[in-house]
Amino acid sequence: MQLLEIECLGKTLRLEGSMAGWQQLFWDDQCVSQISANADSESFLHQFSLQNEQGELHVELNGSLQWQPFELQFKLLVNNELLHENSLNEKDIEQRQIGEHEKQPMKFSFIGMAGLGLKLLKSAKVIKVLFAAGSLAAYSWLFSIEFAIALILCLVFHEYGHIKAMKYFGLKTKGIYLIPFVGGLALSDDKINTRWQDIVISIMGPFFGLILSLACLVGYWLTDIEILAGLAVFNALLNLFNMLPVLPLDGGHVLKSIAFSINSKVGLVACVLGAALGVYISYHFGLALLGFLLAIGSIEIFFEYKRRHLSDLLPLNRYAQIVSVLWYVLTVGGLSAIIWFVGQTGNGALSLPLKILAS
């Protein structure tokens, strides 16, 4: 990932590095220095020489880098004269604006044209209305108009959780799009810089879904209106499947961010044991399908861990890793508990989500 970018003698000096064990220093687009590194706090030193009108210049970038929690301290010297000195923390990386990559020459392709068409569709506000109307018609055809309206409200509330998180981090949003037979999308114009942003934005949708299901369940207890119980349990099922640790679902993004941030074998073993415990609990309560899907998704932990050095995002610190795991477990556990509780009422329709998970 990009650690640092500063101006030096009319050029851009860029430092890139990874927890996996390397640092590279670029002078514009040319790599001028490369050293090995590790995830522990350590000092670094990059040196190179160049020629300009003033003769030979010796450039030195030194400092210390700590990944968890992230802290970068550096000094830039030219011919032993201090040119720049500063320090960066996680908040600085989080607020960094990501520049656009160099655009490649345009080549005609049907995939490219389809992508351009999708961008045009996303920019048109009328498409939101058309997609919403299409979703309402599709779900009404499959179920009923009442259930379709309730389902769309659940989808919108879920996506609003994503939008709320994006706005919390100062990201520009494009709004919510309802896609028939697929669900919903919350889109942003900006790119994220850290794994913590990815965690919060991803998990806030299902977490908002959990809050909605709990509110409907409380309403059912107070009023005995059965449609509230149905809304609570089906909304819980919808959000629970969204929390499965498989990309591109929200749970997959949470898993990937945690796995990319683990740098020790102890952390990897802890994640694998935690996933195994979740599978065991699922089978213990007779939720065979949920346990199977969790097992399949958990296999990705190892593969994402092996690919962690490819990430361009700042990894989670150890505190954020713990919070992310607990938040994930709380959300999945709460949604599962709602499905389990309502499924014990004996009502055939309300116990359907439980039967699905037990299949």
C-alpha positions in Angstrom: 0.0 0.0 0.0 1.1 3.6 -0.4 2.5 4.9 2.8 3.8 8.3 1.9 3.7 10.8 -1.0 5.6 14.1 -0.9 7.0 16.6 -3.4 10.8 16.7 -3.7 12.7 18.9 -6.2 9.7 19.1 -8.5 9.2 15.4 -8.5 6.9 13.1 -6.6 8.5 10.8 -4.0 6.3 7.9 -3.1 6.9 5.2 -0.4 5.1 1.9 -0.7 5.2 -1.0 1.7 3.5 -4.1 3.1 3.3 -6.0 6.3 4.5 -9.0 4.3 8.0 -7.7 4.2 9.0 -5.1 1.7 9.3 -1.3 1.1 9.8 0.5 -2.2 10.7 4.1 -2.9 9.6 5.6 -6.2 10.9 8.8 -7.8 7.9 9.6 -10.0 7.3 6.2 -11.5 10.8 4.9 -11.2 11.7 2.6 -8.3 15.0 4.0 -6.8 15.3 2.0 -3.6 13.9 -1.3 -2.2 14.5 -2.8 1.2 13.1 -5.7 3.3 10.9 -5.0 6.2 8.5 -6.6 8.7 5.4 -5.9 10.7 7.2 -4.9 13.9 8.2 -1.3 14.7 11.6 -0.7 13.0 13.7 2.0 11.4 14.2 2.2 7.7 16.7 4.0 5.4 16.3 4.7 1.7 19.1 6.3 -0.3 19.7 7.2 -3.9 21.6 9.8 -6.0 20.6 11.8 -9.1 21.9 14.4 -11.4 20.4 17.8 -12.1 21.6 21.3 -13.0 23.2 21.7 -9.6 25.2 18.5 -10.1 24.9 15.2 -8.2 22.3 15.2 -5.4 22.2 12.6 -2.6 18.6 11.9 -1.4 17.9 10.1 1.9 14.6 9.1 3.4 14.8 7.7 6.9 12.4 7.1 9.8 10.5 4.4 11.6 7.3 2.5 10.7 4.9 0.7 13.0 2.0 -1.2 11.5 -0.2 -2.0 14.5 -1.2 0.6 15.5 0.0 2.4 12.4 2.6 5.2 12.9 5.1 6.5 10.4 7.8 9.0 11.3 10.1 10.2 8.6 12.8 12.7 7.6 13.7 13.7 4.0 17.2 15.0 3.4 19.0 16.2 0.3 22.7 16.5 0.5 22.4 16.1 4.3 20.1 19.1 4.5 16.7 18.5 6.1 14.0 19.1 3.5 10.9 17.6 5.2 10.0 16.0 8.5 6.6 14.7 9.7 4.7 11.8 11.2 1.5 10.0 10.0 -1.1 7.9 11.9 -4.1 5.9 10.9 -6.4 9.0 10.8 -4.1 10.6 8.3 -4.3 7.6 6.0 -8.1 7.4 6.5 -8.6 11.0 5.3 -6.2 10.7 2.4 -7.7 11.4 -1.0 -6.9 8.6 -3.5 -5.7 9.8 -6.9 -6.8 8.4 -10.2 -4.6 5.8 -11.8 -3.2 6.5 -15.2 -5.8 5.9 -17.8 -5.1 3.3 -20.5 -5.8 3.8 -24.2 -9.4 3.1 -24.9 -10.1 -0.2 -26.7 -13.5 -1.3 -28.0 -15.0 -4.3 -26.2 -18.5 -5.3 -25.4 -17.6 -5.6 -21.7 -16.2 -2.1 -21.7 -19.3 -0.8 -23.4 -21.5 -2.6 -20.9 -19.4 -1.1 -18.1 -19.9 2.4 -19.6 -23.6 1.8 -19.9 -23.7 0.8 -16.2 -22.0 4.0 -15.2 -24.4 6.0 -17.2 -27.3 4.2 -15.6 -25.9 4.7 -12.1 -25.7 8.5 -12.8 -29.3 8.8 -13.8 -31.7 9.4 -10.9 -34.6 8.1 -12.9 -33.0 4.7 -12.9 -33.5 4.5 -9.1 -37.2 4.9 -9.6 -37.3 2.4 -12.4 -35.3 -0.2 -10.4 -37.5 0.3 -7.4 -40.6 -0.1 -9.4 -39.1 -3.2 -11.1 -38.3 -4.7 -7.7 -41.8 -4.0 -6.3 -43.3 -5.7 -9.4 -40.9 -8.7 -9.2 -41.5 -9.3 -5.5 -45.2 -8.8 -5.8 -45.3 -11.4 -8.6 -43.4 -13.9 -6.4 -45.2 -13.2 -3.1 -47.8 -10.5 -2.5 -47.9 -6.7 -2.7 -47.9 -6.4 1.1 -44.9 -8.7 1.4 -43.1 -6.9 -1.5 -43.5 -3.5 0.2 -42.2 -4.9 3.5 -39.2 -6.6 1.8 -38.3 -3.4 0.0 -38.5 -1.5 3.2 -36.1 -4.0 4.8 -33.7 -3.7 1.8 -33.7 0.1 2.0 -33.1 0.1 5.8 -30.2 -2.4 5.2 -28.6 -0.2 2.5 -29.2 2.9 4.6 -26.9 1.4 7.2 -24.1 1.3 4.5 -24.9 4.9 3.4 -24.8 6.1 7.0 -21.3 4.5 7.5 -20.1 6.1 4.2 -21.2 9.5 5.3 -19.5 9.0 8.7 -16.2 8.6 7.0 -16.9 11.6 4.8 -17.4 9.6 1.6 -19.6 11.0 -1.2 -22.6 8.7 -1.8 -24.7 8.1 -4.9 -27.7 6.7 -3.0 -29.5 3.4 -2.9 -30.3 1.3 -5.9 -32.8 -1.6 -5.7 -32.1 -4.4 -8.2 -34.9 -6.8 -9.0 -34.2 -10.4 -7.8 -30.8 -9.3 -6.5 -31.4 -6.9 -3.6 -29.9 -3.5 -3.2 -26.7 -1.5 -3.6 -25.4 1.5 -1.7 -22.9 3.3 -4.0 -20.2 5.8 -3.3 -18.1 8.1 -5.5 -15.1 7.9 -3.3 -12.7 5.1 -2.5 -11.8 3.8 1.0 -8.2 3.9 2.4 -8.4 1.6 5.4 -9.6 -1.9 6.3 -11.5 -0.3 9.2 -13.6 1.7 6.8 -14.4 -1.5 4.8 -15.4 -3.3 8.1 -17.7 -0.5 9.3 -19.3 0.2 5.9 -19.9 -3.6 5.2 -21.2 -4.6 8.6 -23.5 -1.6 9.2 -26.0 -2.8 6.7 -26.7 -6.2 8.5 -26.4 -4.4 11.8 -29.1 -2.0 10.8 -31.1 -5.1 9.7 -30.6 -6.6 13.2 -32.0 -3.4 14.8 -35.0 -3.5 12.5 -35.7 -7.2 13.2 -35.5 -6.5 17.0 -37.8 -3.5 16.7 -40.4 -5.6 14.8 -40.0 -8.5 17.3 -40.7 -6.1 20.2 -43.7 -4.7 18.3 -45.0 -8.3 17.8 -44.7 -8.9 21.6 -46.6 -5.8 22.4 -49.4 -6.0 19.8 -49.6 -9.7 18.7 -49.7 -8.5 15.1 -48.3 -11.5 13.2 -47.0 -9.6 10.2 -44.5 -7.9 12.5 -43.1 -11.4 13.5 -42.9 -12.4 9.9 -41.1 -9.2 9.0 -38.7 -9.7 11.9 -37.8 -13.3 10.9 -37.6 -12.9 7.2 -35.5 -9.7 7.5 -33.2 -11.6 9.9 -32.8 -14.4 7.4 -32.0 -11.8 4.6 -29.4 -10.1 6.7 -27.9 -13.4 8.0 -27.2 -14.7 4.5 -25.6 -11.3 3.8 -23.3 -11.9 6.7 -22.0 -15.2 5.3 -18.1 -15.0 5.0 -18.2 -15.2 1.2 -17.5 -12.5 -1.3 -19.1 -10.3 -2.5 -21.5 -10.5 0.5 -21.0 -8.1 3.4 -19.7 -10.9 5.5 -17.1 -11.7 2.9 -15.8 -8.1 3.0 -15.5 -8.4 6.8 -13.7 -11.7 6.6 -11.3 -10.4 3.9 -10.4 -7.2 5.9 -9.7 -9.3 9.1 -7.7 -11.9 7.2 -5.7 -9.2 5.3 -4.8 -7.6 8.7 -3.5 -10.7 10.5 0.2 -10.9 10.4 0.9 -13.7 12.9 0.3 -17.4 12.7 -1.3 -17.1 16.2 -3.9 -14.7 14.8 -4.5 -17.0 11.9 -5.0 -20.0 14.2 -7.4 -18.0 16.4 -9.5 -17.1 13.4 -9.6 -20.7 12.1 -10.6 -22.0 15.6 -13.3 -19.3 15.9 -14.7 -20.2 12.5 -14.7 -23.9 13.5 -16.5 -23.0 16.7 -19.2 -21.2 14.7 -19.6 -24.2 12.5 -20.0 -26.5 15.5 -22.6 -24.2 17.2 -24.6 -24.1 13.9 -24.7 -27.9 13.7 -25.4 -28.2 17.5 -28.6 -26.1 17.1 -29.6 -28.0 13.9 -28.7 -25.2 11.5 -27.0 -27.5 9.0 -27.2 -25.2 6.0 -25.8 -22.2 8.0 -23.0 -24.4 9.3 -22.1 -25.7 5.8 -22.0 -22.2 4.3 -19.9 -20.9 7.2 -17.5 -23.8 6.7 -17.1 -23.0 3.0 -16.6 -19.4 3.6 -14.1 -19.9 6.4 -11.8 -21.7 4.0 -11.1 -18.3 2.5 -9.4 -17.2 5.7 -6.3 -19.1 4.8 -6.2 -17.9 1.2 -6.9 -14.3 2.1 -4.1 -14.5 4.7 -1.7 -15.7 2.1 -2.6 -12.7 -0.2 -2.5 -10.0 2.5 0.6 -8.4 1.0 -1.4 -7.5 -2.1 -3.6 -5.1 -0.2 -3.6 -1.3 -0.9 -5.6 -0.6 2.2 -4.2 0.1 5.7 -4.7 -3.1 7.8 -6.6 -3.2 11.0 -4.7 -2.8 14.2 -5.1 -5.5 16.9 -7.8 -3.6 18.8 -9.8 -3.1 15.6 -9.4 -6.8 14.7 -10.9 -7.8 18.1 -13.8 -5.3 17.8 -14.5 -6.5 14.2 -14.7 -10.2 15.3 -16.9 -9.4 18.2 -19.2 -7.1 16.1 -19.5 -9.9 13.5 -20.3 -12.5 16.1 -22.8 -10.3 17.8 -24.6 -9.5 14.5 -24.7 -13.1 13.3 -25.6 -14.4 16.7 -28.4 -11.9 17.1 -29.9 -12.6 13.7 -29.7 -16.4 14.2 -31.3 -16.0 17.7 -34.3 -14.2 16.2 -34.8 -16.9 13.5 -34.5 -19.6 16.2 -36.9 -17.9 18.6 -39.6 -17.1 16.1 -39.2 -20.6 14.6 -40.3 -22.1 18.0 -43.8 -20.6 17.8 -45.2 -23.5 15.8 -46.5 -21.2 13.0 -45.6 -22.9 9.7 -44.9 -19.7 7.8 -42.9 -18.1 10.6 -40.8 -21.2 11.1 -39.8 -21.4 7.4 -36.5 -19.4 7.8 -35.5 -21.9 10.6 -36.3 -24.8 8.3 -34.2 -23.3 5.5 -31.2 -23.0 7.8 -31.8 -26.6 9.1 -32.0 -28.1 5.6 
